[in-house]
Amino acid sequence: MHLYVHIPFCHRICPYCAFFKHTPASTDMKSFIRALGREAESRAAALATNRGGETATLYFGGGTPSMLSDTHLGHLMETLDRLLPVDKLDEFSFEANPATFTEKKVRFWRGLGMTRVSLGVQSLDSGILHLLGREHTPAQALHSVEMLKNAGMPHINM
């Protein structure tokens, strides 16, 4: 079984993106995280039934999941880990914008058991990044890869 959790928040809405998303200022993040936890709990039986020893992936996509604070992500992961223990997963993936995390945050992610970060790096060309409305620079993109490597993130993709 593979579980996808959609985090629909972005600092800025990129003009090319067709996914459901909005800026976090219009949403009570604490309530959103609680609601996600309640949704997961309401589906706990289905999660347990479908798990059945099969390969499992937990994938946070968006939006920009890396925008979640350590507190919000920690609360959500407490709930999810009870229902689908992270240490039993083959992969725990997370989408991230290079402009939205620090080394401290990456260490927190590794502590949660995260095994893959998928970086939203559409280009390493400043002009193209500007055209796409991206908020990171080529240097930030490359630095984010180094931060992930230094924290021991097993898998990184762009």
Secondary structure, 3 states (H helix, E strand, C coil): CEEEEEECECCCCCCCCCCCCECHHHCCHHHHHHHHHHHHHHCHHHHHHHHCCCCCEEEEEECCHHHCCHHHHHHHHHHHHHHCCHHHCCEEEEEECHHHCCHHHHHHHHHHCCCEEEECCCCCCHHHHHHHCCCCCHHHHHHHHHHHHHCCCCEEEC
